[in-house]
Amino acid sequence: MLFTKASEYALMAVVAIAKSGGPRDVLSLSTDLGLSRSFLAKVLQSLAKAELLVSFKGAGGGFDLAKEPEEIAVLSLVRAIDGSSGTVLECASAVCDCPSGADKGSVCSIWPFINRLQGRIDNLLSETTIADLISD
């Protein structure tokens, strides 16, 4: 799967924070976006740990962008949440991950295509920033 639920939440929340122009708290974000508050809080903490967001504690607390929207690539958000770039299929990154057993001597006829597709997706995600998502 290309985007997990966590990376989807991350993208939605970061875009909402960027559009607001200032810190947003978890409760208002989860309400506005229709997302699970507890799951969103975990996602936002992961983004803060990855230094893509900054968190503020206390009554006026919340989360804000740690960088300008032009400096945050979609790929960096996905990697911060999922630990790697989202893959099209399990085998997209390496033939040794092939669930059909291609790594055990058989030749998978679609792996070269899937690998090229993954490369193009990774390039697109690394070139696309939060600023691009806001302007779309």
Order of alpha helices (4+ residues) and beta strands (2+ residues): alpha-alpha-alpha-beta-beta-alpha-alpha-alpha
